[in-house]
């Protein structure tokens, strides 16, 4: 059986795709009852605890807010470390610190359990459509064993290397994305101040070397119409992920001034009360 823990913005549609496409029974747990109730219509069995998921599953997917939650589910009371059977797999789709992913893997390996970091990239719309990108850290054998399951919700599945490399690549992906969004916010600030049409300006940028995924998605779909809904990838989530990246940079003794500047912008957005809005809302403080 496939287990799933964490049914938030990304987790719920990923779990639904697994239930619809894997041909296997799926059980799930979340602290909120609403997604569990919605997923019942798709054949997902609602369970009452992490322990129950661990006891019933051979493979457990995690889609949690961050490192603190992953550590609790993996190694807290009634956790996967205690209850999952030897030979089982944990696939962590969350975004966590690199060193934590490596340390948790070592603890599971000591019990004969496979733990791979497999954070996802792209948007909630991609999660709904099953077109996410997944970056996997683990052995080649583990990657090949899990790839068919990952393919039920992702179209780009990349083995990055040993444990922790999936998380490293996810943090770098987000660093580049966030800096792109800050650049777009700065460009739009100039566009509006000088009296240009923002829609025309973004269209022109999309036809030149400034074109990017961030422009076509975050710029055109959120920043241009001013659509920054909650229950999307928020300013606070962006601050968390960039904090993990800057923590890694410190460990590696690398200075990343662009990342530090982006963190300052996100901190200002949080201080301005925008913490729960979709993170391109950072344009409001530029």
N, C-alpha and C positions, 0 to 999 in steps of 0.2 A: 504494500500500500504506500502511496505517496502522502506525506504529511506536509502541511503548510502552516507557518506561524507568522502572523503579521499581515493584516488585510487592509492596509491603508490605501493611499492614492495609487500606488503602483502594485501593491500586493494583491488587491482584490481582482483586477483584470488578469494578472498573471496566473493566479490560482484558477480563475474561470477558464482560461485557455488550456491549462493543464487538464482540468476535468473534462473539457470538451474534446480534446485531441489525443490524449495519451492512451486512451483505452484502459486505463487503470482506475481503481477506486481512489478517491482523494478525500482526506479528512483535514480539518483545519481548526485553528484556534486563534482568537483575537480577544483583547480585553473589551472591545465594543461588540454588542450583539447584532447591530444592524447589518454589517457585511456578511456575517454568518447566516443570517436569515435570508438575505438576498441570494447567497450562493447555494442554499438548499435547493432552489429551483433548477440548478445546474448539476445536481447529483452529489454535491459536496456534503460530507458528513460533518456536522458541527460538534466539536468536542469542548470540554470544559476546562482544560488545563494543558500546559506544556507536557506534563507527565503523561497524559493520555495519548497525546500525539506521538511521543517517543515510544510508548509501549506498543502502539499499533503499526508503526511505520518502518519501512526499510530505507527510505530516502526522505529527508526532511528539508524543505526549502524555508529559508528565513528571509523576510522582507520587513526590516525593522528600522526605526528612525535613526539609530546611530550606535556607536560603540557601547554605550552604557547599557542599552537594551539587549544588544547581542550578547554581551558578557553575562547578563542576568539569566537570559534564556539558556545559554550554553553551560554555565557553571554555577548558577545559583541553586537555591533549594528546589528539589524536584526537577532538576534540569536535565537537559539532553545528555550531559556528561555522565550523569548517574543512571539514567533510565534507558538510553538507546542501546540496542544490542550490538555486540562486536560484529564488524563487517558492514555495518550500516554507513550511510552517507549523509553528510550535512552539506547543503549547498547554500552559502550565504550570499544573497543578492543585495544585502544592505551595503552601505558605504561606511567603513570603519578605518581606524588608524592601521597602517601597515604592520607595525610591530605587534599590535594586538592580534591581528589575524594570524601571524606566525606563532605567537605564544599559545593561542587557543588551539591551533592545529597540533602543536606538540603535545598538549594535554589529551586531546582525543586520540592521537596516534598511539599513546601509551596504553590506551584501552582497545586498540584494534579498530578504531572508528575513523573513517575518512572524512576530513573536513577540507573543503575547497572554498576559496574566496572567488565569487563570481558576480561582482557588482554590475548593475545594468545602467545603460545610458539611453538617452533620448527622452521623449515626452510621454505623458499619460496617454495621449492619442496613440502613440506607438505601442504602449502596453496593451491597449484595447485591441489593436489590430494584430498583435503578435509580431511586431517588426522592431523589437528592441535590439540593441547591441549589448553583448555580454563579454566581459573581459575576465578570463579564468586564470587563477593561480593554483597550481597543484602539479602532480605528476602527469605525464603523457597518458598513462593508463587510466587515471582518474578522469582526465578530460574526455577521453574517448568513451568511457563508460557513461558519463553524464550528458554528453553532447546531444544524443537523440531526445532527451527530455527537455533540454534547453531550447531545442529547435521548435518546440511547440509554442514558444512565445518570443523567439528571437530569430532574426534573419542574418545577423552577423555575430558569429561566435568565435572568439579568438583565444587560443592558448597563449598566454603571455609569458609563462615560465613557472618558476617555483612558487611556493606559498608566499602570498603577500604581493606578488607582482600584478595580480588583477586589481587589487586595491590601489596600488601605486598608479596604474594606468587610469583608473577611474578618477583619482584625485587630479591627475594632470589634465585629463579631459575637461573636468569642471573648472580648473584654473584657467585654461585657454578660453572656455566658453564665457566665464564671468568677465574676463578682461575684454572680450569682444563686446559683451553687452554694455560695459562701462564706456567703451569707445563709441558705441552707437548712441548712448545717452548723451555723451559730450557733443557728438555731431548734431543730434537733434536740438540740443540747447542752442548751438550756433545757428542752425537752420531757422529756428523760431525767432531768435533775436534779430536776425538779419532780414526777416520777412519772406523767406522762401516757403513754398508749399512742402510740408513734411512728406506727404505721399510721393510727390514728384522727386524729392531728394533721395528717398530710400530706393525708389525705382531706378534712378540714375546710378546710385552706388551698387545696386544689384547687377548692373550691366558692365561694371568695371572690375578692377582687381580687388576692390573692397568687398565683393560678394562673399557671403558666408552662410553656413547653416544658421548661425545666430541671427543674421539679418533677415533671412527668409522666414524664420519661425518666430523668434522672440521679438525681432524688430517689427515685422509686418503684422503679426497676429496679436501681439500684446502691446508693444510700445506705441505704435501708430494709433490704434483705437483707444488706448488707455485702459485696456482690459487686464486687470491684475487680480483675478479671483483668489479667494482662500481655497484650501484643499488642493493646492497645486504646489510646485516646488518653491517653497517660501524663502523670504530673505533670511530667516533664522536657519533654515536647512543649508542655504548657501554659506552663511557664516560658519556653520559647523564644519562643512566639508573643506572650506578654505583654511580653517583652523587646523584640521588634520594635515593638510598639505604643508602649511608653514611649520608645523611640528616636525614633519619629515625633513623639510629643508634644513631646519636647525640641527637635527641629528646628523645630516650629511654635510653640515657646515657650508651650505650654499645660501647666498643672499639672493632673494627674489623680489626686487623692488616693485615690479609690476603687480605681483600678487599682494604685496603689503599695501600698495595704494588701493587695490580693489577691496581689500579687507576694510580699509578706512572708510570707503564709500558705503559698504554694507553696514558697518557699525553706525554710520550717520543715519542710514535708512531705518535701522532698528530703533535708534534713539528717537527718531521722528514718528514712531508708532506704526511703522510699516512692516513689522516683523513677520506677520502672518500672511501678508500679501505675496502673490507670485513675484519672484525675485527681480524681474525687470522693472518693478516699481521703484528700484533704486534711482531711476531717472528723475524722480520727483525731488531728489536732494541735490541734483546737479543744475 
